[in-house]
Amino acid sequence: MKNDRVKTVAIIPAWNEESTIAKVILRAKQHVDNVIVCDDGSTDMTPLIAEALGAMVIRHAERRGKGEALRTLSKEVMELGPDIIVALDGDGQHDPDEIPLLVKPIEAGESEVVIGSRYVDGGKMDAPWYRRLGLWALNFLYGKATGLPVKDTQSGFRAYSQKAFGLLIKYDANGYGVEGEQLMLAAKNGFKVTEVPISAKYRNLKTTSKKPALLQGADLIATLLRIVVEERPLKYLGLPGIGLTSLGAMLGLYLLWMFNITRYFSVLIALLAAVMLTVGMVLVVFAITLHGLKRVSEKLNRFNESAHCNSK
């Protein structure tokens, strides 16, 4: 049942979902005010079905990836001015009838981001063992990186307050790494993130991923590495760079000492020392540069926010 006091919009990225999109839209419309679908270059009847069922459809001429589809949806949904935005997949993995569970903490003012979790008490999923193992590893890595007590970091079934959504759409990922990067942004901006139990369906779906599992996992890990390096360049690039430079210098001194004693010049040690010194110094310079750019970017963002507030 719709809430007359709160305007809620559902956004659905979709690619070749003609067998499931109708059911997702019809059930979602029972709980929200509007449904917006981004057709990410489908070659089947996905956009036609969505339009026929009254959803607002935005089309990509070619496939761009889930992250880009959500970015396109965000631009459209913010123009509608909803109080709550709900994101869910179009393949039937998420149950639209659970939307009220996701929006309840936001309506109550208890949270700004709500994740439909497969791992909290009451959550269910029928995923195969290898997917469970991969999700466990990703949840562990992203949990450590974000510092948030979130058990299901990869769930795409989420609800956002308008304020949170406006900031969390400023991610860089184009693929499946969007969910993890949004958590990084939520932690950075101090948003309250909570989880509610959902049931995720994997069996009997046409497909549970548009990428092979290994490629999807590689995409998620690459996104994680990019984020942590960008956020903490001195720690993740500078410290290793200093370590390599130090080792290279010690090898060089050892080479000189050994040559002075034995008159034997080791080409292998010389090459190792040169490589370590070169790579180490490059990492240090790169880390300092990234750190400086990050500081400048933060100052520009604060200046723009201040100017925006003063213009109101």
C-alpha positions as a printed NumPy array, in Angstrom:
array([[  0.   ,   0.   ,   0.   ],
       [  1.313,   3.426,  -0.898],
       [  2.148,   5.895,   1.802],
       [  0.302,   9.197,   1.23 ],
       [  2.894,  11.146,   3.256],
       [  6.043,   9.915,   1.575],
       [  6.808,   9.833,  -2.129],
       [  8.731,   6.726,  -3.129],
       [ 10.23 ,   5.893,  -6.522],
       [ 11.652,   2.541,  -7.623],
       [ 14.568,   2.44 , -10.068],
       [ 15.378,  -0.707, -12.023],
       [ 18.443,  -1.263, -14.252],
       [ 17.567,  -3.912, -16.826],
       [ 19.261,  -5.759, -19.654],
       [ 17.393,  -8.455, -21.619],
       [ 14.852,  -9.142, -18.852],
       [ 11.723,  -9.712, -20.951],
       [ 10.867, -12.885, -19.033],
       [ 10.864, -11.199, -15.599],
       [ 10.515,  -7.421, -15.955],
       [  6.692,  -7.427, -16.106],
       [  6.307,  -9.195, -12.768],
       [  8.901,  -6.967, -11.121],
       [  7.253,  -3.753, -12.327],
       [  3.677,  -4.783, -11.514],
       [  4.567,  -5.84 ,  -7.991],
       [  6.792,  -2.817,  -7.369],
       [  4.006,  -0.429,  -8.441],
       [  1.91 ,  -1.691,  -5.542],
       [  4.383,  -0.158,  -3.074],
       [  5.791,   2.949,  -4.783],
       [  4.52 ,   6.03 ,  -6.588],
       [  6.649,   5.702,  -9.723],
       [  8.806,   3.09 , -11.43 ],
       [ 11.703,   4.101, -13.665],
       [ 13.534,   1.519, -15.778],
       [ 16.865,   2.027, -17.503],
       [ 17.035,  -0.314, -20.473],
       [ 20.775,  -0.908, -20.803],
       [ 20.887,  -1.729, -24.506],
       [ 18.539,  -4.728, -24.448],
       [ 18.047,  -6.698, -27.65 ],
       [ 14.74 ,  -8.225, -26.534],
       [ 11.336,  -6.739, -25.593],
       [ 12.359,  -5.473, -22.151],
       [ 11.784,  -1.74 , -22.873],
       [  8.514,  -2.337, -24.735],
       [  7.093,  -4.405, -21.882],
       [  8.176,  -1.83 , -19.3  ],
       [  6.582,   1.02 , -21.243],
       [  3.362,  -0.939, -21.77 ],
       [  3.074,  -1.426, -18.005],
       [  3.349,   2.298, -17.325],
       [  6.96 ,   2.504, -16.201],
       [  9.089,   5.441, -17.266],
       [ 11.787,   3.984, -19.534],
       [ 15.178,   5.473, -20.335],
       [ 17.114,   3.688, -23.061],
       [ 20.819,   3.203, -23.661],
       [ 21.606,   2.589, -27.317],
       [ 24.223,   0.05 , -26.252],
       [ 25.091,  -1.776, -23.07 ],
       [ 27.088,   0.341, -20.612],
       [ 26.95 ,  -1.697, -17.394],
       [ 24.935,  -1.625, -14.193],
       [ 26.815,   1.298, -12.67 ],
       [ 26.171,   3.483, -15.7  ],
       [ 22.518,   2.41 , -15.804],
       [ 22.054,   3.453, -12.174],
       [ 23.81 ,   6.743, -12.897],
       [ 21.361,   7.429, -15.723],
       [ 18.445,   6.526, -13.467],
       [ 19.712,   8.827, -10.723],
       [ 19.604,  11.871, -12.987],
       [ 15.994,  11.176, -13.89 ],
       [ 14.757,  10.229, -10.437],
       [ 16.162,  13.32 ,  -8.718],
       [ 14.026,  15.51 , -10.993],
       [ 10.921,  13.864,  -9.513],
       [ 11.937,  14.906,  -5.998],
       [ 11.063,  11.681,  -4.139],
       [ 11.536,  11.275,  -0.407],
       [ 12.766,   7.683,  -0.783],
       [ 14.431,   5.872,  -3.694],
       [ 14.38 ,   2.084,  -3.917],
       [ 16.794,   0.242,  -6.207],
       [ 16.162,  -3.355,  -7.255],
       [ 17.152,  -5.683, -10.074],
       [ 14.919,  -6.512, -13.009],
       [ 15.765, -10.225, -13.194],
       [ 13.394, -11.317, -10.43 ],
       [ 16.135, -11.957,  -7.875],
       [ 14.578,  -9.413,  -5.498],
       [ 11.02 ,  -9.591,  -4.211],
       [  9.266,  -6.217,  -4.738],
       [  6.779,  -7.126,  -2.007],
       [  9.642,  -6.596,   0.46 ],
       [  9.934,  -2.908,  -0.474],
       [  7.915,  -1.838,   2.619],
       [ 10.554,  -3.527,   4.798],
       [ 13.298,  -1.448,   3.197],
       [ 11.566,   1.919,   3.367],
       [ 10.294,   1.538,   6.943],
       [ 13.571,   2.554,   8.724],
       [ 13.844,   5.643,   6.5  ],
       [ 10.211,   6.609,   7.06 ],
       [ 10.803,   6.283,  10.794],
       [ 13.91 ,   8.486,  10.59 ],
       [ 16.101,   5.655,  11.88 ],
       [ 18.35 ,   5.323,   8.833],
       [ 19.399,   7.006,   5.602],
       [ 20.496,   3.91 ,   3.691],
       [ 18.822,   0.514,   4.049],
       [ 20.274,  -2.652,   2.541],
       [ 18.172,  -5.711,   1.826],
       [ 20.445,  -8.327,   3.376],
       [ 20.698, -12.038,   2.71 ],
       [ 22.869, -12.562,   5.792],
       [ 21.062, -11.012,   8.765],
       [ 18.595, -13.065,  10.821],
       [ 15.613, -13.843,   8.644],
       [ 17.45 , -13.335,   5.353],
       [ 17.264, -16.12 ,   2.788],
       [ 18.893, -17.09 ,  -0.494],
       [ 19.227, -20.243,  -2.536],
       [ 22.523, -19.429,  -4.259],
       [ 24.912, -22.232,  -5.287],
       [ 27.901, -22.88 ,  -3.003],
       [ 30.497, -21.2  ,  -5.221],
       [ 28.495, -17.978,  -5.297],
       [ 28.05 , -18.105,  -1.525],
       [ 31.809, -18.521,  -1.128],
       [ 32.546, -15.613,  -3.445],
       [ 30.035, -13.385,  -1.692],
       [ 31.507, -14.262,   1.689],
       [ 34.98 , -13.225,   0.509],
       [ 33.716,  -9.976,  -1.011],
       [ 31.666,  -9.127,   2.061],
       [ 34.732,  -9.637,   4.237],
       [ 36.966,  -7.45 ,   2.054],
       [ 34.476,  -4.636,   1.573],
       [ 33.511,  -4.769,   5.243],
       [ 37.126,  -4.255,   6.271],
       [ 37.609,  -1.479,   3.727],
       [ 34.477,   0.484,   4.68 ],
       [ 34.588,  -0.138,   8.405],
       [ 30.801,  -0.5  ,   8.379],
       [ 29.142,  -3.408,  10.215],
       [ 27.367,  -4.487,   7.02 ],
       [ 26.993,  -8.207,   6.372],
       [ 25.719,  -7.983,   2.787],
       [ 27.894,  -5.428,   1.008],
       [ 26.936,  -6.626,  -2.481],
       [ 23.148,  -6.51 ,  -2.254],
       [ 21.574,  -4.412,  -5.006],
       [ 18.207,  -4.233,  -3.217],
       [ 18.466,  -0.926,  -1.363],
       [ 16.5  ,   2.08 ,  -0.184],
       [ 17.861,   5.61 ,   0.196],
       [ 16.68 ,   8.89 ,   1.619],
       [ 16.796,  11.684,  -0.924],
       [ 19.765,  13.31 ,   0.842],
       [ 21.787,  10.084,   0.919],
       [ 20.967,   9.194,  -2.667],
       [ 22.074,  12.597,  -3.892],
       [ 25.575,  11.957,  -2.526],
       [ 25.843,   8.215,  -3.093],
       [ 25.26 ,   8.549,  -6.841],
       [ 28.668,  10.233,  -7.114],
       [ 30.485,   6.946,  -7.644],
       [ 32.918,   6.084, -10.438],
       [ 32.202,   2.383, -11.014],
       [ 30.49 ,   1.38 , -14.244],
       [ 30.015,  -2.315, -13.48 ],
       [ 28.973,  -4.327, -10.445],
       [ 31.335,  -2.5  ,  -8.104],
       [ 28.747,   0.247,  -7.625],
       [ 27.26 ,  -1.321,  -4.469],
       [ 30.63 ,  -1.52 ,  -2.724],
       [ 31.633,   1.987,  -3.754],
       [ 28.346,   3.374,  -2.452],
       [ 29.126,   1.878,   0.946],
       [ 32.499,   3.602,   0.873],
       [ 30.742,   6.897,   0.168],
       [ 28.159,   6.223,   2.893],
       [ 30.932,   5.663,   5.44 ],
       [ 32.817,   8.738,   4.245],
       [ 29.726,  10.949,   4.539],
       [ 28.636,   9.528,   7.885],
       [ 25.287,   8.115,   6.762],
       [ 23.459,   5.696,   9.001],
       [ 23.328,   2.329,   7.204],
       [ 21.078,  -0.494,   8.379],
       [ 20.168,  -3.929,   7.06 ],
       [ 16.814,  -5.672,   6.893],
       [ 16.293,  -9.344,   5.992],
       [ 15.202, -10.203,   2.465],
       [ 14.847, -13.353,   0.394],
       [ 17.02 , -13.498,  -2.724],
       [ 16.062, -15.866,  -5.515],
       [ 18.74 , -17.529,  -7.643],
       [ 17.357, -20.873,  -8.728],
       [ 15.017, -21.059, -11.706],
       [ 16.144, -17.649, -12.929],
       [ 17.239, -17.288, -16.535],
       [ 20.569, -16.003, -15.256],
       [ 21.843, -14.603, -11.974],
       [ 24.599, -12.522, -13.523],
       [ 25.324, -10.903, -16.844],
       [ 29.007, -11.773, -16.392],
       [ 30.766, -15.047, -15.602],
       [ 31.33 , -15.346, -11.857],
       [ 35.113, -15.003, -12.118],
       [ 34.914, -11.872, -14.257],
       [ 32.323, -10.344, -11.964],
       [ 34.508, -11.084,  -8.946],
       [ 37.531,  -9.561, -10.667],
       [ 35.493,  -6.437, -11.442],
       [ 34.454,  -6.093,  -7.791],
       [ 37.979,  -6.603,  -6.472],
       [ 39.392,  -4.124,  -9.002],
       [ 36.848,  -1.558,  -7.825],
       [ 37.803,  -2.209,  -4.211],
       [ 41.52 ,  -1.768,  -4.925],
       [ 40.881,   1.45 ,  -6.838],
       [ 38.789,   2.893,  -4.019],
       [ 41.154,   2.098,  -1.168],
       [ 44.148,   3.396,  -3.112],
       [ 42.34 ,   6.632,  -3.987],
       [ 41.128,   7.147,  -0.415],
       [ 44.41 ,   6.28 ,   1.338],
       [ 47.242,   6.683,  -1.202],
       [ 49.944,   7.327,   1.401],
       [ 49.088,   4.095,   3.217],
       [ 48.541,   1.765,   0.276],
       [ 51.099,   3.23 ,  -2.154],
       [ 53.418,   5.408,  -0.098],
       [ 54.338,   2.87 ,   2.579],
       [ 55.034,   0.031,   0.082],
       [ 57.008,   2.53 ,  -1.99 ],
       [ 59.147,   3.503,   0.997],
       [ 59.662,  -0.183,   1.786],
       [ 60.787,  -1.027,  -1.747],
       [ 63.056,   2.012,  -1.888],
       [ 64.656,   1.027,   1.408],
       [ 65.182,  -2.571,   0.279],
       [ 66.653,  -1.372,  -3.006],
       [ 69.039,   0.954,  -1.178],
       [ 70.125,  -1.829,   1.192],
       [ 70.732,  -4.187,  -1.735],
       [ 72.774,  -1.489,  -3.441],
       [ 74.906,  -0.981,  -0.33 ],
       [ 75.328,  -4.724,   0.022],
       [ 76.446,  -4.922,  -3.618],
       [ 79.054,  -2.224,  -3.061],
       [ 80.272,  -3.905,   0.134],
       [ 80.53 ,  -7.275,  -1.581],
       [ 82.373,  -5.757,  -4.557],
       [ 84.8  ,  -3.988,  -2.242],
       [ 85.622,  -7.252,  -0.452],
       [ 85.576,  -9.767,  -3.319],
       [ 85.805,  -7.606,  -6.454],
       [ 82.793,  -9.572,  -7.721],
       [ 79.951,  -7.571,  -9.235],
       [ 76.576,  -9.366,  -9.157],
       [ 74.454,  -8.33 , -12.135],
       [ 71.385, -10.009, -10.603],
       [ 71.648,  -8.057,  -7.331],
       [ 72.29 ,  -4.859,  -9.268],
       [ 69.151,  -5.413, -11.368],
       [ 67.04 ,  -6.22 ,  -8.293],
       [ 68.298,  -3.106,  -6.509],
       [ 67.623,  -0.922,  -9.56 ],
       [ 64.083,  -2.309, -10.013],
       [ 63.228,  -1.897,  -6.323],
       [ 64.579,   1.656,  -6.211],
       [ 62.758,   2.633,  -9.395],
       [ 59.405,   1.067,  -8.502],
       [ 59.641,   2.301,  -4.931],
       [ 60.327,   5.9  ,  -5.895],
       [ 57.565,   5.843,  -8.517],
       [ 55.089,   4.604,  -5.894],
       [ 56.15 ,   7.279,  -3.43 ],
       [ 55.849,  10.068,  -6.016],
       [ 52.501,   8.674,  -7.207],
       [ 51.21 ,   8.45 ,  -3.627],
       [ 52.214,  12.03 ,  -2.833],
       [ 50.631,  13.231,  -6.076],
       [ 47.359,  11.387,  -5.414],
       [ 47.284,  12.644,  -1.849],
       [ 47.767,  16.201,  -3.05 ],
       [ 45.047,  15.87 ,  -5.695],
       [ 42.703,  14.37 ,  -3.118],
       [ 43.279,  17.309,  -0.756],
       [ 42.672,  19.802,  -3.572],
       [ 39.512,  17.956,  -4.621],
       [ 38.192,  17.987,  -1.048],
       [ 38.846,  21.721,  -0.724],
       [ 37.092,  22.405,  -4.04 ],
       [ 34.114,  20.319,  -2.952],
       [ 33.878,  22.21 ,   0.339],
       [ 34.14 ,  25.519,  -1.52 ],
       [ 31.403,  24.494,  -3.986],
       [ 29.145,  23.327,  -1.163],
       [ 29.696,  26.59 ,   0.693],
       [ 28.994,  28.632,  -2.432],
       [ 25.856,  26.591,  -3.083],
       [ 24.585,  27.146,   0.462],
       [ 25.308,  30.892,   0.305],
       [ 23.461,  31.196,  -3.001],
       [ 20.254,  29.885,  -1.437]])
